[in-house]
Amino acid sequence: MTLTQFIPTHTEPRQGIPTDESHGVSDACQCSEHGDGMLIDGKRYLPSRRTVPVVSVRQLDQGVVELVIRDRYMAEHGKPAQFANLFTHDGLRQMPRPFGICEIHGDEVSFIFAIVGAGTAQFAQMKAGDTIDVLGPLGKTFDLSDPGARYILVGGGLGVPPLIQAAQYLHDSGRGESTTAIFGYRKHHFADAIVSQYCDDVRSIDEEQGNVITVLDRMDAELTQSSAPVVMLSCGPTPMMKAVAFWASSRGIATQFNLEERMGCGYGTCVVCVVDTIHGRKKICMDGPVFSAQELGWEQTR
């Protein structure tokens, strides 16, 4: 797969989509890259599905795997909470697997996922030097624009990758914000060593000890009396995120949630990944995956 085929990014009106006939190889050579895509004739586009090399695959925990690919475009343009679609080599499994971007180093991008079926099992069996088809980065990012905020990253299970990317982004920005990761695990704390590179404070918990609300309750006075505005970012199981929304809203803390859902395309055509909001049904891939507690109507529900 080459970079001569394009789809529009989520930031541009979905009309006037150039075809291969109107934009061939010679046109692609005239493209200039932009922070949110590639510019062609004044319109912004995202490179289509492409084949990239696998750099490494390692097991972090039983059934939990880290996959690293090399893709310069995704590394340069991927932002916290954005995701990529990964495709298996099995022609009978056309649906991609959407994974949140975890870390970016140079032109390498990492993902963390659980082995839950044949597709993810195939990814886990890959090795350095193999190739994989990817599409992305896709989706809306966390709003990390408040330079004076204290960021609280609340993740559960396999919801931690986008929060690690947010922590890395804040750390590498050099703006000096305080960041605390609160991660909940079933058993093994497989991501603590990764996120601790970027956070000032890591407070993780497993099911024998409680859950993320247990940790938040312990931080109640610390957060409610903070002189800096607190911004909470969260990703994980929906019941956990709803509990976080209720806890935070009752204390007046702003929250942003990264929703996870199976997707058919990742750019709004299949309408598989819809979620009910106060503004009607929205596509998680195009309108999200980041939504506020207010948008989701989660402020008054557990």
Secondary structure, 3 states (H helix, E strand, C coil): CCCCCEEECCCCCCCCCCCCCCCCHHHHCCCEEECCEEEECCEEEEECCEEEEEEEEEEEECCEEEEEEECHHHHHHCCCCCEEEEECCCCCCCCCEEEECCEEECCEEEEEEECCCHHHHHHHCCCCCCEEEEEEEECCCCCCCCCCCEEEEEEEHHHCHHHHHHHHHHHHHCCCCEEEEEEEECCCCCCHHHHCCCCCEECCEECCCCCHHHHHHHCHHHHHCCCCCEEEEEECCHHHHHHHHHHHHCCCCEEEEECCCCCCCCCCCCCCCEEEECCEEEEHHHHCCEEEHHHHCCCCCC
